[in-house]
Amino acid sequence: MHSDIVLWIVVATALAFDFTNGFHDTANSIATSVSTRAMAPKLAVIMAAGLNFVGAFLSLAVAATIAKGIVDAASITLLTVFAGLIGAIAWNLLTWWRGLPSSSSHALIGGMVGATLAAQGSSAVLWDGLVEKVAVPALVAPVLAMLAAGLAILVAYRIVGRQKPGVVSRGFRLGQLASSALFSLSHGTNDAQKTMGIIFLALVANGNMSADADIPIWVVVSAATAIALGTYFGGWRIVRTMGSRIIKMDPAQGFASQGAGAAVILSASHVGFPLSTTHVMSGAIMGAGAAKRVSAVRWGVAGNIVVAWILTLPCSAAVGAVTYAVVSIFGDGSVGPIVVATVLLLALAAFFAHKARRSSAEAVPA
């Protein structure tokens, strides 16, 4: 009975993470389209949410990597999975609050690795898989997106250089409808699968299925739904950073960065690499800006984003390890997860209540 209670707490926590993933990463899909006025914000959010849902059904290669390629599934317990998820959620919420486009994917992987190290030691972490499928793609993908977006914008400017600016802008805004849709689809394909892999790990740890089984359809549907809802409710603080604070973007740059980002992410999803869509899109935006003029990129903002990238894995791993230590104090039953989940919910309620009071006070004229 206790294990079933813990299992459903873990599943609910995984879906909560999936929601924060969509909430946190909405900017990746829509920021460029909104900032160049190619799409109205509400329409952009609805489109991104719908295509995030559809994208989750295109492939399960990334889910297999998360479930079987990062940590030893046979060594994982429900408490380990729960602690890793808390590490990821905590980092997502912190960076959302600060308006920093960090990586939900790396937060999840970092949280799981930290919790696994605390619970089982280094032998339960598949270091080769972590390096080959996470670390190397994390370094290569943003650079590849930067180069692809830079090349794309140079080609685009060369093709339309003698055309009237108004006609060019309208054409690229129309193109952004397609590139934004493609990026939203790729985001759902890569990111929703990570939650599927985590829920699969929990089911294996609880003995509900074997490690070589297929991911159940209800897991796919629930993960797709959670990330779509999170995307719909959106992260407007990060939209401002991604859409205007890195570079002052024109429609051609928006089209080039979205197209390059989508191509990189879809290619990685096909081979099972759990990329950070945030890293890829940030790299593509920098490439589109720097190719036009190096000084067009606000390198100070870009530097803050890079710092957040570097901190994500170790910080989320530390929170995951600490969470496991706290949960394990209460034994192997459901008490620890219930206590930690309750504390997190109370902290979130207090935070949003404070934010609402502050917003109301600022709205009242002096």
Steps between C-alpha positions, in 0.01 A plus 500: 500500500776741596690433176188573293447829685862598437468395135208732439670782688800451269280489188321819609835666571630393157198653331546815710856518369368451147262789557783725625704388199233628263442808717872575513580424135208671327743776409700261283203447272337840482735778616642581158158495331347723766790746511495552121118524503466207266237357736280635776608365841177309569495335157868413531445333839201298377692380194808411707293306753319300232816412311685413822225243559524359147880493507503275805364213288760517221779303667598319820878492447568774755273333754706181463820696565362654821354169618797277422803705396579736792459296818472128569125433500544188715663705778243781510233526768186711506657731757795558267271595212297729727811678632635551149171654388498742794851609406386573145181681603684717754753613240230562239304721738806691615617581147144583391475746789829660397393506133795285389450255211681204654458136404208299638652191340835535671325586826316167480814305414700681768232435761490130414878464505529682832230291665651180360846591630354566845300178500720244324839658437681557173466139384129555425571789263570401139785743444567400140137564409502828692805623307405368156127575505482809722830685549635487144167589330453779756825658384463434127130577443496874593814562294350312206177700530700824521695419183190381313298810593791729412543338160123507440470872573797584276343305213160657567636855498691429178184373328272786607759777527355705212135453591286759675527469882123489549453212257794311652371541855152379407644199320718395791216550748299253296801269497514525879156340522655185351833517686330566834265209444792272412692604810194440722466153349868426563472626858219257576689218328811544712381638834179309572689172459722578797205482736387178332840349575484610865153351552621181335789488750249536784285216366805275471615593851157415640493164322209588269701412188837370390786722383475367143126569462348767275380830641122479565273719289347666809847627592543651152157668507536638853848642432385657173201657676705638790760670281228643274317650798824642636573654162153652485539675835839619384806671645480863395799612707725277289323600177630854554858375549499267201306730269665838550772516763761285319463685168254745348353256253355549153268247327782353289707427811196350671437271204865394476541430873178299529571298189857421605392410853222269380734319259758434775242380753311270262828343387605440861159357593530246217817353655384532862705797625314689778596852396426824677262686271588815695871464426433431133266794453726739689792394281293545185389850606861600574610364162229688313596821679877468475490417128334834434721695738703368793411802711128428443519225762471619859789288619444588866154340493639209300773458764240478778321229304822304456564521876152355559582219254819414686330503841196292401644148525692540829232709672210273410717199593570657841129561563422143391763359738380715793139408429587131506680545832193672648251249361704201616485626860134393501576148373390327180128575532283785382561737791816660358359578153177630656692732734730634227216542248290683759786736589558574131131570438479729805811688388355545152166618640678752723712623210208554263290661776785743569537569129126565466499741797800683360339532156179631660694756705685622190173530310342730763580868422679695771 
